[in-house]
């Protein structure tokens, strides 16, 4: 997910994306804990996407 794509979304869409990524992060953490996961880099990608969304949301709050 790119930041430029996120900037075009509304606040409600960003909230939905954040919620789905948070749930995905939980699932990935459980897979890592039970040693079912082979691609551990997915956890890092999801964490960074969450950070991008939170950053864009904060920027939108400051602008308005």
Helices and strands as residue ranges (DSSP letters): H 3-7, H 11-33, H 41-63
